[in-house]
Amino acid sequence: MNRLIEIGLALDNDLPHTRALFAVGEIDLAQVRVIIDAVVNVDPEVVAVLEKKLIRAAGTQNPSRLRQTARRWIAAHDPEGEKKRRERRVEDRDVRTRPTHDGVAFLDGLLPAAGAQALSMRLQEMANSVCAADPRTHAQRRADALVALADGTGFLRCTCGREDCGAPTSTAGTARKPLINVGVSLDTLLRVREHPGFLHGFGAVDADLARLLAADGRWKLIVDAAESESAVPDFGQDPLIYRLTAALQRWVRAQDGTCRFPGCT
């Protein structure tokens, strides 16, 4: 009930155009929630500029895609404000455990985006390190990997029970830094412009954070795919079906993480 009251107040006080479309059923509650959450603590002048764009985008995007779009647009229109909001929010970082029934507990928390992505990638890496005969689900292996990091084991023990299992039995070779991909334009790196970067697995990040993440990493230059003939999609036998070239896929992932075309899956 409190959440619905918060939504109503936000629509009445800050988002008149969103309220109008929601009232006639042109956007649904899930999309309204995304828009409201996206503009929390954003300067009212920026909200006024972006609200109409966001409700138009809501007409062609599901809530998940709309959330990414909103994050990217806000970071682009208000880079300094986005940086300040991030710095304030990071002060709230925390990890909590909460016991529940049947011998299990909930674990949740709030982490900086890069740290959360590093953790996720390491769990993914460890979950994939066991052999194919391991009986656990992928989700179970990720959970067990987190415990293995915490208890000092440092690697995920395979539970297949086979004597010829080839999975790692030590931490050898597992101490490297987890892979984090961040896309950022050259103009932003040189501080000529403040375009948002893109953290793979998270979404748009403010220009300052993108520069910080890129500073300590290995760089790979991706030239604008539109300037390369090799970037032309392969239409194959069916002109309605095409495959992106490897170069174009890298460019899209570095720039936006996903295709921006309305309705694209």
N, C-alpha and C positions, 0 to 999 in steps of 0.2 A: 504493500500500500504506500509506504514512504517513497518508493521509487516512482510510482505513478504520480504522486504529488510533485516530486522533483521535475518530472517530465512536463507536467502541466504548467508549472511556474516558469520553466525555461522557455516553453512555447509562447506563453503570454508576454514574458518580459523581454526576450532576446531574439526570437525567431518567428516573426509574424508570417513570413511567406511559407515557412515549413508548416506552421499551424494551419494555414489556409488549405494547403494541399492535403494535409493529413485529415482535415475535417471532411473533405469530399472523397476521401479514399484513394487518392492518386499515389500516395506513398503509404507504406505500412509502418506498424509500430517498430519493427526491427530496424528499418531504415532511419526512422526518427531518432531512435536511441543512438545510432551511430553518429548522426549529425550533432546531436546534443553533446555526446561524449567528446567529439572531436574539437568542439569550440570552447570547452571548459577552460577558463583562464586566458582565453585569447582576447586580444584587444577588440573592443566593440567595433571599431572602424574596419578592422580586418574581417570580422564576422559579417558586417554589412556588405562588404565587397563579395565575399565568397558564398553567402547563403543561397543566392539564386543559382549559382553554378552547381552547388552541391545538390540542390533539389532536382535540377535537370539531370545530373549524373545519376541520381537515385532512380530515374525512370528506366535506365538501361543496365544498372549494376546491382548485383546482389549485395547484402550487407558486408560481406568480407571484402569484396572488391571496392565497395564504396569507402570502407574504412581506410584502405590503402590510398585511394584517391584523395580523400580529405587530408590525410597526413602529409601527402606530397605537396598539395596546394598550399596548405598552411605554412609548411616549411619554406616554400618558395616565396610566398607573399610577405612573410614576417620572420626572416631568418634570425634577427637579433632576439626577437621575442621568443622564438622556438628554443634558442640556446639558453635563455634565462629560465624558461619553464623546465627544460631538461635538468639544468643545474639544481633548481629547487627540488624537483621530483627525486633526483638521485639521493638527496639527503634523507629520504624516507626508506632507503633500501633496508631490507630485513629478510630473514628466513625464519619460518615458524613451523613447529610441529604441534599437532593436536591429536591426542589419543581418541580412538573411537572403539567400537565393539569388535569382538572376535579376534583380538590379538593383532590388529593393524592400527596404523595411525595415518593421518593426513599430513602432508608436507607441502607448504606453499611459501611464497615469498615475493619480494619485489627486488629485481636486480637491474643494473644498467644494461641497456640493450646488447652491447657488445659482450659483456660477461655472460648474459643469459644465452646468447648464441654460441659462445665458446663452450659452455657447459653442454648445450644440446648436441653440438657436433661431436664432442668427446664421448658422450653417452652413445651416440649413433655409431661412432667408430668402434667402441668397445662391444656394443651389441652385435655388430657384424663380424667380430673377431673369432667367434666360436664356430665349430664345424656344423655342417648341414644337418647332422643327426641330433643336435641339441634339441630336447623336447619342448623348451620354453617358447612362448610367443615372443614377438619382437618387443611388445610393451613390457613383458616380464623381464626380458634381458636388459632393457634400459633401466628399469627400477633396480635390478640387482647390480648393474654397473655403477649406479650412484652410491650404493652401499659400499661397493668395493673401493671406490675412491675415498670414501669417508673413513673406512676402517684400516686403511693403509695397504691393502692388498695391491691396489694399483692396476689390476687387470681382471678381466672377467673369466672365471673358471668355467670351462665347458662341462656340462652335466650329461654328456652322451653316454659315459661309462665305457667307451670303447678303448682298448689298449692301443690301437693304432691311430688315435685321434691326433690330428696335427695342429690343434689350436694352441695358442701361447700358454705356457705354464710359468711365466715369470713376467716381470715388468720390462724386460729388455726390448728396446725399440719403441716403447710407448710413452716416453717422456716428452716428445716433441709438442710444440704448441699446436692446439687444434686449429683447423682451417677456418678462417673467417674471410668472406668475400665482401668487399665494399666497392661500389662503383661511384666514381666522382669525376666530374668534368675537369679538363685541364684549366679552364678559366677559374674554377673554384679552388683548385690546388694553388694557383698563382695569386689568389685573392683578388682577381679582377672582377669576379662576380660571386654571388652568394647562392648559387643553385644548390638545392638539397642533394645529398648523396643517397645511395641505396645500399642498405645492409641486407645481404641475402639472408632470407629466413625471418626477417623482421619487417623491412619496408623502408620508407623514407626516413632519413635522419638529417638534422640540420647541418649546414655546411661546415661549421666549426668542428663538430664531432667527426664528420667524414674526413676532414684533414688530419685530425688526431689519429684516427684509426689507420689511415693510409701512410702516415709518417714512419711507422715502424714495420711496415710490411714490404713484401716483394711487389713490384709494380709490373703491370702488363698493359701496354698501350693498345687500346682498341679504337681504330680509326672509324669514323662515322660510316656505318654500313652502306648508307645511301651513295657514298662516293666510290664504291667498289662494284665492278661488274660481277664479281664472284658472289655478291650478296643477293643476286636475283633468285627468288625461290624456284625450286624444282617442281613443275606442275605435273610431271609424269604423264601417264596415260589419261588421267581424268582431270580436265581443266578446273573442276570444282574442288579438287583435293591437291594440296601442295605441301611440300616439306621445306622447312627453313634450312638454309645452309648453316654450316657450323659457325661461320663468321657472324651471320645475322643473329643466330641464337645467343652467342656470347654478348653481342651488342645490346640486345633486348634485355638480357638478364642483368647486365651491368648498369643499364640506364634506368630500367623500371621494374625489373624482376618478373614482369609478365606483360603480355600484349595489352595495349590500351584500347583496342578497337571495341566499340560497344557490342556486347553479346558474345565476344570471343571467349572460348573456354580453354 
